[in-house]
Amino acid sequence: MRVRKVVTTRAGGRSAGAFRSFNLSRGVGDDPSAVAANRGRLVRELGLSGAVFLQQVHGTRVETVRGPAPDPGAPDVAETDAVVTAEPGIGLAVLAADCVPVLLSDPRAGVIGAAHAGRVGAAAGVVPATLRAMVDLGARVEDVEVLLGPAVCGGCYEVPAEMRDEVGAALPGSGGRTRRGTPGLDIRAGLHRQLDVIGVRGVARDPRCTMEDPDLFSHRRERSTGRQAGVVWLDPSDG
């Protein structure tokens, strides 16, 4: 069964103002009817039976989906930053506007996962937790393929030196310096190194920086803004 992965952009939605136009988050102050319309379009255009969205809290809790996707009007899965499934046709969606959307799959086993990995969650271990949940469904670490989606890059992500050192200790490879020579973080670099240590070799990085790309939402650039989604699913038509 073929695995498909996409990352949305700002274009093509119903949201207005600061959320223009394809905002997929219910939690940023956007018109709920616009968000519902955007999510509905996402499901229809990707040919999904449904999609799972999360109420992300920068933690490490992983939800396992073992049946049909929830009704489109259902609440987002509470206080959860990652989700896994072996069910075809269900889109696993994580929202981001500078954090890293991490899309994982084991095509051989037919197991997929998605994780929201910001500074706090990445350092706490949300990606290894997602991999463990995938293994529980039959995945093999050596067969897992990962896409690290667009996020704020290390050249732009300026933080205090103490924070850089603290995160770097928990997520080796993430600490560094920005283009301005100030302390910085590159969460994708840290996650790539973490995955390599675990034994995941098939890692790809989307090179786009959310702060630099106007086609993407960026909280650090705009403060009040929407969220794009990283979505992964098992396509039953390729069975």
N, C-alpha and C positions, 0 to 999 in steps of 0.2 A: 504494500500500500504506500502510495507516494505521500511524502510530507511536504506541506506548503507553508511558507513563512512570508509575511509582508509587514512593512511598517508604513503607517499612514502619514500624511502630511496635513498642512492646514487647509488644503484646497478641497472644494466640492461639497461643502456642508451648508447647514441652515443657520448656524450661530452667527451673531452679529457683534459689533463693537470689539472689545478686547479679545473676544473668543472667536473671532472670525477665522475660518468658517466651519471647519470640520472638527470641532471640539467633541471629544468622546467622554469627558468626565462629568459626573453628576455633582462633584464636590468642590467646584471652583466658583459657583455663583452664577452660572449660565442659566438661561431659560430652560427648564426641564423638558418642555416640548421640543425644543431645538435639539437637545442632546438625544432624546428618544428618536427623533427623525434621523439624526446622524448614525446612531447605532443600528437602526433598522436598515438604512442604506448599506452599511458595512456588511451586515449579515446577508442581505439579498445579493449584493454584487460579488461577494466571495462564494456564494452558493452554499452557505452553511445551514445546518439544521438549527443552529442557535449559537450563542456566544456567552462565555462566562467572564464577567468583569468583577474586579475585586475592590473592596474598600481598603486601600493600601495605607499602612501605618509605619513603614520603615522597619518592619520586623522580620521574623524568619518563619512564620507559620505557613505551612503548605496545605492546601486543600486538594483532596483526590476526588475527581469526578468519575463516578462509576455508572451513571445512567444518562438519560437525555439531558440536554442543556436546559437550564431553568427558563421559565416564561420570560419574554423580553421585558415585561414590567416588573419582574422580581427584583428585590433589593440586591445590591452588590454583595458578594460574600464578605461578611464582616471581619475586619481586623486581620486581613490575610494578604501576604505579599507574593505568593507563588501558588501555582495550580498545576496538576498533572492529570493525565487521562490516557486510556487506551481506547476510548470510544471514537469511532470515525464521525466526521462531519461536525464536530463541536469545535468552535474557535476558542482558544485560550488567549485572553487578551490581558496585557499589562499596559498601564498608562504611564507616560513619562513626559517631562518637559525640561530635562537636563540629566535626570537619573538614567541609568542604563536599562533598557528593556532587553532581557536575556531570553532568547528562544532556543529551546533544547529539543532534540529528537533522537530516537533510536529507530531508524527506518526498518531494521531487521525485526525488531521485537514489536513494532507498531505502538510505541509509547512516546508521548510528547510531554513537554513541560514549558512553563513560562514563568519568569521571575522578574520582579521589580527590584532593581539593585541600585539604590542610592548609596550615598556615603555611609550612612548608619547601617543599613541592611547588609550591604556588601561586606563591611567589616565584621558584622555579627555572624555571617555565614549563611545568607539566604540561598546562595547558589549550591553549596554542598548539600544543604537540606533538601533542595529540589531534586538533586541527583539521587539522594537516598530514597526519596519517595518514588522516583522513576524506577529504581532498581527493585523496589517492593512490587512494582507492577510487571516486572520481567525484563527490564532494560539491562544492558551490560555497559559498564562505564566505557570500555574500549570501543564500543560501537556508537557512542553518543556524538552527535554533531551539534555545534552551538553557533548561533549568531548573536554577537554583541551589537546591539542596535545603536542608532545615533544618540549622542549624549554630549554634555559639555566636555571639551577636550582638555588635555593637560596644560596646553598653552594658555587657556582662558580661565581655568578653575583655580582662582586665587583664594587661599585660606590662611588663617594664622599659622605660624610655624608650629605651635604646640599641637594644633589639630592635625596638621600634615604628619607630624611625627607619630601621633597616637593612631591615626588610621593606617599609616605605613607599617606600624608594628603589627597590627591585626591583619592587614592585607598587604603583604610584601609586594613591592613593585609598583605600588600606587603613588608613593611620595616622590616629589620632584620640585621643579621650578617652572613658573610660567614664562611666557615670552618677555615679560617685564623684569624677569629675574627675581620675582617674589616667590614665597613658598606656594606650592600648588599640589593638586591631586590629579591623577589620571586613573579613574576608577576602572576603565576598560583595560588598561595595562595590568592593573592589579588582578582583575578577574581572569585575564588571559593566563597570567602566571599561576594563579590558584588552580585553574582547570588543568594546566599542564602538569602540575605537581600531583593532582588527583589521578591523572592518567587519560584525560580527554585530549585527543590530538586534533580532532576536526573542528577547529575554532576559526571562525571568520569574523572580521570586524567591519561594520559599516563605518566608513571614514568620516561621515558628516558630523560637524560640531553644531549642536543646537543653538549656541550663542551666536555663531557666525552665519548660520543659514536662515534667511528670512522665511523660507518655506516651512520651517519647523517651529513649534512652540518652544519658548525658553523662559522659564520662571526667573532666572538670573538676569536676563536681558530686559524683561517686561514686567516682572512682578505679578500683576493681574493678567492672567492669560489662560489658554486652554491646555489640553493635553492630547498628544498623538498616542497611538496605540501600536504595540508590537503584537502581532497575532500569529499563532501557529495552529495548524490543524492537520488531521489525517484525511486525505481526500478519498472518499469511498468510490469515486468514479474511476480511480486508478488501481482498483483492487486486483 
